[in-house]
Amino acid sequence: MRRFFLIAIFFLFIACEDEEESLCSIKATLEDYSDLDGCGFVIMLEDSTFLEIGDYDEEPDFNFRNGMAVNISYEEMTGIATVCMVGTIVRITCMEKNGSEG
């Protein structure tokens, strides 16, 4: 019975890890706003909402390019202001290139 319990815990742990990986599901586009004072790359969601990148859980391992399609997950950051003032400031919890990107 003890082995069964340990095996069940193990599979539950693995299932939770797989769920975390699938959280990066919001389709977005990187937009270069470096022409505006205090701005760099911002994120535009499919509904044309803009997000400013305030922080990352883990910084992406690819170079940003204007118009690059990405999948993201994020959490809104409160009590923070930026010079850019283009959109809501967020902490990126997941960012990966969209599968259609080369």
N, C-alpha and C positions, 0 to 999 in steps of 0.2 A: 504494500500500500504506500509505503514511504517513497519507493522508486516512482510509482505512478504520479504522486504529488510533485516530485522534483521534475519529472518529464513535462508535466502540465505547466509548471512555472516556466520552464525553458521555452516551450512553444508559445506561451503568452508573451514572453519577452521578445521573441523573434517577430511575432505578429505586430507588436507595437512599433518595432523598428521599421518594418515595411510600411506601416501607416504614416510614419513621419516622413519617409521619403516621398510619398505621394502628395504631400501637402503643397508642393511647389506647382500649383495648378492654375494660377491666375495668369492669363495671357496679357502681355504688355509689350511696349516698344521703348527702347532707350532713345532719348532725344537730347542732342547736344545744345545746351543753353549757355555755353561759355561766353557767348557774345554779350550776355547780360551781366552786370556787375554782381559779384558774389555767387554766381551760378556755375554749375558744371553740367554733368549729365543728370537729367531728371527722367522719371518714368511716366509714360502715358498709358493708361489702361484702355481697354477696348471701348469704354463709354466716354473717352476723351477727358477723363479725370487725370490731373497731374499729381504726382507724388514726388516729394524731395527726399533724397536718401540722406538720412541722419546718421545711421549706423548700420553695421552688419553683424549678424551672428557669426558668419564666416565669409570673409571677403571672396568674391568670385575669382576663379582661376583662369579667366579669359579677359582680353582687352575689350573695352567698350567701343562700339562703333555707332555712329548716328544712324538711326533707323533699324538697329538690330532687334530682332524679335527675341523675347525672353519669356520664361515662365518664372513667376515669383510667388512668395508668400511674405506677408508683412504684418507688423503690428504698429498702430499709430503711436507716436511719441507725443506726450503732452507737456506743456510748460516750457516749450522750446520755440525759439524764433530764429529765423535766418535772414540774411540780407537779400537773398534771392526772392523770397516770398511768391513762389509760383504755385505751390500746392501744399497739401498736407505733408508734414514731416513724419517719416516712417523709419522703423528699424526693419531691415530686410532679414527675414528669418531663413529664406531660401531663394537663390537665384541661379538659374541655369539657362543656357542657350536653348531656344526653341528648337525642336527636332528638325524643322524645315530650314534652319540656318546652316550655312556651310562653313 
